Amino acid sequence: MSAAPVPAPAPTGRIFNLQRYSLQDGPGLRTTVFLKGCPLACAWCHNPESQSPEPVLVMQEGRCIACGACYKVCGEGEVPSDHPEACVDACPTGARQLLGRDVAVEELLVEVMKDRLFFDQSGGGVTLSGGEPLMQPAFAVAVLEALRQRGVHTALDTCGLGRWEDLLEAAALADLVLFDLKHMDDAQHRKWTGVGNGAILANLERLGRRHPQIWIRVPVVPGVNDDPANLEATARFVASVPGVRRLDLLPYHSTGAAKFRRLGREYLLDQVEPPSEARMASLVDLFQAFGIPAHIGGNP
């Protein structure tokens, strides 16, 4: 008599933030889980700490009292790769922070289910974001499946770049898919995000025939993707995707600039100003002329 198969161990995942009471990532009050790792490197990214799949050490300069305690462990900017936590522990004020921690599925569920009352009362739930959840497909699927079993509304926030099979499996467990579109021109997409858009657009076309609840999110970045030709191309493409139910226009903001600097990286959009309210309103009219329910911001 053969032995019963040993069940595979539950996957663990790497996250860098868990944001409660979110109003921007789907309907109702939501808890958004931000996963580490992203295949894109958007110049305007407001979570640049998410791009690397590895934990990153950052400095909160406002908390630093120049005591020198961390230099004994970290040296002059040298971070020990085998124990970066030592740099964090050496700082008495919390100026040094390590972003990225590994969690088991059940451990994460304990955290998010603390907010169950708010989900039930507001029609909210849990959103997996990032980074890019498809960079950790087994973990994302396991979390979405566990939440569905508990009757929690789920949303998957994705840039769309990943294996089609991974996207399909994760999306099948999500009540809602938030799908980002950055630029319709492949060369411009590559210039501003580091990768082309062919696989992203193909994945959205295929997903639109399979999933009935897709919300498109378009960051509006002046001088990058807000020209009439790109916006009209975006509207025509989105209007052709059957599963799209709404489109959110997200006005550019420079929140990520300080984060880039804390990571020791150059921020390329320092001279860019947020679009005006009048400009955003005109873009709503443009998309609605194509029959697309369009909104400013991600708040339902």
PAKE-150472 format. One record per residue (C-alpha): z, y, x. Coordinates in steps of 0.2 Angstrom, whole numbers. Example, Ala and Ser with C-alpha at 12.3 -4.5 7.8 and 13.67 -1.06 7.14 Angstrom:
BEGIN
<zz = 39 yy = -22 xx = 62>;
<zz = 36 yy = -5 xx = 68>;
***
This chain:
BEGIN
<zz = 0 yy = 0 xx = 0>;
<zz = -6 yy = 16 xx = 8>;
<zz = 7 yy = 31 xx = 10>;
<zz = 5 yy = 46 xx = -1>;
<zz = -4 yy = 60 xx = 7>;
<zz = 7 yy = 73 xx = 14>;
<zz = 4 yy = 90 xx = 6>;
<zz = -3 yy = 104 xx = 17>;
<zz = 10 yy = 117 xx = 22>;
<zz = 9 yy = 133 xx = 13>;
<zz = -1 yy = 146 xx = 22>;
<zz = 8 yy = 161 xx = 30>;
<zz = 1 yy = 178 xx = 30>;
<zz = 3 yy = 194 xx = 40>;
<zz = 7 yy = 210 xx = 30>;
<zz = 11 yy = 228 xx = 36>;
<zz = 17 yy = 236 xx = 20>;
<zz = 23 yy = 232 xx = 2>;
<zz = 22 yy = 247 xx = -9>;
<zz = 31 yy = 247 xx = -25>;
<zz = 28 yy = 258 xx = -41>;
<zz = 10 yy = 261 xx = -36>;
<zz = -1 yy = 270 xx = -49>;
<zz = -18 yy = 269 xx = -39>;
<zz = -22 yy = 251 xx = -37>;
<zz = -25 yy = 245 xx = -55>;
<zz = -18 yy = 247 xx = -72>;
<zz = 1 yy = 250 xx = -75>;
<zz = 15 yy = 250 xx = -62>;
<zz = 10 yy = 239 xx = -48>;
<zz = 17 yy = 232 xx = -32>;
<zz = 3 yy = 233 xx = -18>;
<zz = 4 yy = 221 xx = -4>;
<zz = -6 yy = 227 xx = 11>;
<zz = -12 yy = 213 xx = 23>;
<zz = -16 yy = 216 xx = 41>;
<zz = -34 yy = 215 xx = 48>;
<zz = -50 yy = 223 xx = 42>;
<zz = -69 yy = 220 xx = 47>;
<zz = -72 yy = 238 xx = 45>;
<zz = -66 yy = 253 xx = 55>;
<zz = -69 yy = 267 xx = 43>;
<zz = -68 yy = 284 xx = 52>;
<zz = -58 yy = 291 xx = 37>;
<zz = -47 yy = 276 xx = 35>;
<zz = -29 yy = 281 xx = 28>;
<zz = -22 yy = 264 xx = 35>;
<zz = -29 yy = 263 xx = 52>;
<zz = -14 yy = 252 xx = 57>;
<zz = -21 yy = 239 xx = 46>;
<zz = -37 yy = 237 xx = 55>;
<zz = -31 yy = 226 xx = 69>;
<zz = -25 yy = 208 xx = 63>;
<zz = -11 yy = 209 xx = 76>;
<zz = 5 yy = 219 xx = 75>;
<zz = 3 yy = 236 xx = 82>;
<zz = 17 yy = 247 xx = 90>;
<zz = 17 yy = 265 xx = 84>;
<zz = 28 yy = 280 xx = 89>;
<zz = 35 yy = 292 xx = 76>;
<zz = 36 yy = 307 xx = 87>;
<zz = 47 yy = 317 xx = 76>;
<zz = 61 yy = 304 xx = 78>;
<zz = 60 yy = 303 xx = 97>;
<zz = 75 yy = 312 xx = 106>;
<zz = 67 yy = 308 xx = 123>;
<zz = 82 yy = 298 xx = 128>;
<zz = 72 yy = 286 xx = 139>;
<zz = 80 yy = 270 xx = 133>;
<zz = 63 yy = 263 xx = 128>;
<zz = 56 yy = 266 xx = 146>;
<zz = 67 yy = 252 xx = 153>;
<zz = 59 yy = 240 xx = 142>;
<zz = 41 yy = 246 xx = 138>;
<zz = 38 yy = 257 xx = 154>;
<zz = 27 yy = 272 xx = 153>;
<zz = 16 yy = 267 xx = 138>;
<zz = 15 yy = 249 xx = 143>;
<zz = 20 yy = 237 xx = 129>;
<zz = 25 yy = 219 xx = 133>;
<zz = 13 yy = 209 xx = 124>;
<zz = 25 yy = 194 xx = 124>;
<zz = 39 yy = 203 xx = 116>;
<zz = 34 yy = 220 xx = 108>;
<zz = 49 yy = 219 xx = 97>;
<zz = 60 yy = 223 xx = 112>;
<zz = 52 yy = 240 xx = 113>;
<zz = 57 yy = 243 xx = 95>;
<zz = 75 yy = 237 xx = 97>;
<zz = 77 yy = 248 xx = 112>;
<zz = 74 yy = 264 xx = 103>;
<zz = 91 yy = 270 xx = 95>;
<zz = 82 yy = 282 xx = 82>;
<zz = 68 yy = 271 xx = 76>;
<zz = 55 yy = 281 xx = 83>;
<zz = 46 yy = 265 xx = 89>;
<zz = 40 yy = 254 xx = 75>;
<zz = 31 yy = 238 xx = 75>;
<zz = 19 yy = 237 xx = 60>;
<zz = 14 yy = 219 xx = 55>;
<zz = 26 yy = 204 xx = 50>;
<zz = 22 yy = 186 xx = 45>;
<zz = 28 yy = 180 xx = 28>;
<zz = 27 yy = 164 xx = 19>;
<zz = 20 yy = 164 xx = 1>;
<zz = 37 yy = 160 xx = -7>;
<zz = 45 yy = 173 xx = 3>;
<zz = 33 yy = 186 xx = -3>;
<zz = 34 yy = 181 xx = -21>;
<zz = 53 yy = 183 xx = -20>;
<zz = 50 yy = 201 xx = -15>;
<zz = 36 yy = 206 xx = -28>;
<zz = 45 yy = 197 xx = -42>;
<zz = 59 yy = 209 xx = -41>;
<zz = 47 yy = 221 xx = -50>;
<zz = 43 yy = 209 xx = -64>;
<zz = 52 yy = 220 xx = -77>;
<zz = 41 yy = 235 xx = -72>;
<zz = 25 yy = 224 xx = -73>;
<zz = 29 yy = 218 xx = -91>;
<zz = 34 yy = 235 xx = -98>;
<zz = 19 yy = 245 xx = -90>;
<zz = 5 yy = 232 xx = -91>;
<zz = 5 yy = 232 xx = -72>;
<zz = 6 yy = 218 xx = -59>;
<zz = 2 yy = 214 xx = -40>;
<zz = -13 yy = 220 xx = -30>;
<zz = -18 yy = 213 xx = -14>;
<zz = -25 yy = 226 xx = -2>;
<zz = -26 yy = 230 xx = 16>;
<zz = -34 yy = 230 xx = 28>;
<zz = -45 yy = 217 xx = 20>;
<zz = -37 yy = 202 xx = 10>;
<zz = -53 yy = 191 xx = 14>;
<zz = -47 yy = 192 xx = 33>;
<zz = -33 yy = 180 xx = 27>;
<zz = -42 yy = 170 xx = 13>;
<zz = -30 yy = 155 xx = 12>;
<zz = -15 yy = 166 xx = 11>;
<zz = -23 yy = 178 xx = -2>;
<zz = -28 yy = 163 xx = -13>;
<zz = -11 yy = 155 xx = -12>;
<zz = -3 yy = 171 xx = -17>;
<zz = -15 yy = 175 xx = -31>;
<zz = -13 yy = 157 xx = -38>;
<zz = 6 yy = 158 xx = -37>;
<zz = 6 yy = 174 xx = -46>;
<zz = -6 yy = 168 xx = -60>;
<zz = 5 yy = 153 xx = -62>;
<zz = 20 yy = 165 xx = -66>;
<zz = 9 yy = 175 xx = -78>;
<zz = 8 yy = 191 xx = -67>;
<zz = -8 yy = 202 xx = -68>;
<zz = -17 yy = 201 xx = -52>;
<zz = -29 yy = 213 xx = -43>;
<zz = -39 yy = 210 xx = -27>;
<zz = -44 yy = 226 xx = -18>;
<zz = -58 yy = 222 xx = -6>;
<zz = -72 yy = 230 xx = 5>;
<zz = -83 yy = 215 xx = 0>;
<zz = -86 yy = 210 xx = 18>;
<zz = -82 yy = 191 xx = 20>;
<zz = -88 yy = 174 xx = 17>;
<zz = -95 yy = 173 xx = -1>;
<zz = -85 yy = 157 xx = -4>;
<zz = -69 yy = 166 xx = 1>;
<zz = -73 yy = 181 xx = -11>;
<zz = -77 yy = 169 xx = -25>;
<zz = -62 yy = 159 xx = -24>;
<zz = -50 yy = 174 xx = -22>;
<zz = -59 yy = 184 xx = -36>;
<zz = -58 yy = 169 xx = -48>;
<zz = -39 yy = 170 xx = -47>;
<zz = -39 yy = 189 xx = -49>;
<zz = -39 yy = 197 xx = -66>;
<zz = -46 yy = 213 xx = -58>;
<zz = -57 yy = 216 xx = -43>;
<zz = -57 yy = 233 xx = -35>;
<zz = -73 yy = 234 xx = -24>;
<zz = -76 yy = 248 xx = -12>;
<zz = -93 yy = 255 xx = -8>;
<zz = -94 yy = 266 xx = 7>;
<zz = -112 yy = 270 xx = 9>;
<zz = -129 yy = 263 xx = 3>;
<zz = -139 yy = 267 xx = 19>;
<zz = -136 yy = 252 xx = 31>;
<zz = -138 yy = 263 xx = 47>;
<zz = -126 yy = 276 xx = 40>;
<zz = -114 yy = 263 xx = 34>;
<zz = -114 yy = 256 xx = 52>;
<zz = -111 yy = 273 xx = 60>;
<zz = -96 yy = 277 xx = 50>;
<zz = -88 yy = 260 xx = 47>;
<zz = -94 yy = 250 xx = 62>;
<zz = -104 yy = 237 xx = 52>;
<zz = -119 yy = 236 xx = 41>;
<zz = -118 yy = 234 xx = 22>;
<zz = -130 yy = 220 xx = 18>;
<zz = -117 yy = 207 xx = 16>;
<zz = -106 yy = 219 xx = 6>;
<zz = -120 yy = 223 xx = -7>;
<zz = -126 yy = 205 xx = -8>;
<zz = -108 yy = 200 xx = -12>;
<zz = -106 yy = 213 xx = -25>;
<zz = -122 yy = 208 xx = -34>;
<zz = -117 yy = 190 xx = -34>;
<zz = -99 yy = 194 xx = -40>;
<zz = -105 yy = 204 xx = -54>;
<zz = -113 yy = 189 xx = -62>;
<zz = -97 yy = 179 xx = -60>;
<zz = -82 yy = 191 xx = -63>;
<zz = -80 yy = 202 xx = -79>;
<zz = -68 yy = 215 xx = -73>;
<zz = -74 yy = 224 xx = -57>;
<zz = -69 yy = 242 xx = -54>;
<zz = -80 yy = 251 xx = -40>;
<zz = -71 yy = 263 xx = -28>;
<zz = -81 yy = 276 xx = -19>;
<zz = -73 yy = 287 xx = -6>;
<zz = -81 yy = 304 xx = -7>;
<zz = -81 yy = 310 xx = 11>;
<zz = -90 yy = 327 xx = 13>;
<zz = -104 yy = 326 xx = 26>;
<zz = -103 yy = 307 xx = 27>;
<zz = -108 yy = 300 xx = 10>;
<zz = -109 yy = 314 xx = -3>;
<zz = -127 yy = 319 xx = -1>;
<zz = -137 yy = 317 xx = -17>;
<zz = -148 yy = 303 xx = -11>;
<zz = -134 yy = 292 xx = -7>;
<zz = -124 yy = 296 xx = -23>;
<zz = -140 yy = 293 xx = -34>;
<zz = -143 yy = 276 xx = -24>;
<zz = -125 yy = 271 xx = -27>;
<zz = -126 yy = 275 xx = -45>;
<zz = -142 yy = 265 xx = -48>;
<zz = -135 yy = 250 xx = -39>;
<zz = -118 yy = 250 xx = -48>;
<zz = -127 yy = 252 xx = -64>;
<zz = -137 yy = 236 xx = -61>;
<zz = -121 yy = 225 xx = -58>;
<zz = -116 yy = 217 xx = -74>;
<zz = -97 yy = 215 xx = -71>;
<zz = -93 yy = 233 xx = -67>;
<zz = -82 yy = 241 xx = -80>;
<zz = -78 yy = 258 xx = -71>;
<zz = -80 yy = 268 xx = -55>;
<zz = -67 yy = 278 xx = -47>;
<zz = -72 yy = 293 xx = -36>;
<zz = -58 yy = 295 xx = -22>;
<zz = -59 yy = 312 xx = -15>;
<zz = -57 yy = 312 xx = 4>;
<zz = -40 yy = 317 xx = 12>;
<zz = -34 yy = 318 xx = 30>;
<zz = -18 yy = 307 xx = 27>;
<zz = -24 yy = 295 xx = 40>;
<zz = -27 yy = 308 xx = 54>;
<zz = -8 yy = 308 xx = 60>;
<zz = -8 yy = 289 xx = 59>;
<zz = -24 yy = 288 xx = 71>;
<zz = -14 yy = 299 xx = 83>;
<zz = 1 yy = 288 xx = 82>;
<zz = -10 yy = 274 xx = 87>;
<zz = -17 yy = 284 xx = 102>;
<zz = -34 yy = 284 xx = 93>;
<zz = -46 yy = 299 xx = 91>;
<zz = -48 yy = 305 xx = 73>;
<zz = -67 yy = 310 xx = 71>;
<zz = -65 yy = 320 xx = 54>;
<zz = -53 yy = 334 xx = 59>;
<zz = -65 yy = 347 xx = 53>;
<zz = -69 yy = 339 xx = 36>;
<zz = -61 yy = 348 xx = 21>;
<zz = -57 yy = 338 xx = 4>;
<zz = -70 yy = 341 xx = -9>;
<zz = -66 yy = 354 xx = -23>;
<zz = -61 yy = 349 xx = -40>;
<zz = -78 yy = 357 xx = -47>;
<zz = -88 yy = 346 xx = -34>;
<zz = -78 yy = 330 xx = -40>;
<zz = -81 yy = 334 xx = -58>;
<zz = -100 yy = 336 xx = -55>;
<zz = -100 yy = 319 xx = -47>;
<zz = -92 yy = 311 xx = -62>;
<zz = -106 yy = 319 xx = -73>;
<zz = -119 yy = 311 xx = -61>;
<zz = -112 yy = 293 xx = -63>;
<zz = -109 yy = 295 xx = -81>;
<zz = -127 yy = 300 xx = -83>;
<zz = -131 yy = 282 xx = -77>;
<zz = -120 yy = 275 xx = -90>;
<zz = -106 yy = 271 xx = -78>;
<zz = -88 yy = 276 xx = -84>;
<zz = -82 yy = 287 xx = -69>;
<zz = -65 yy = 294 xx = -65>;
<zz = -58 yy = 305 xx = -52>;
<zz = -44 yy = 295 xx = -42>;
<zz = -38 yy = 278 xx = -44>;
<zz = -26 yy = 281 xx = -58>;
<zz = -31 yy = 273 xx = -74>;
***
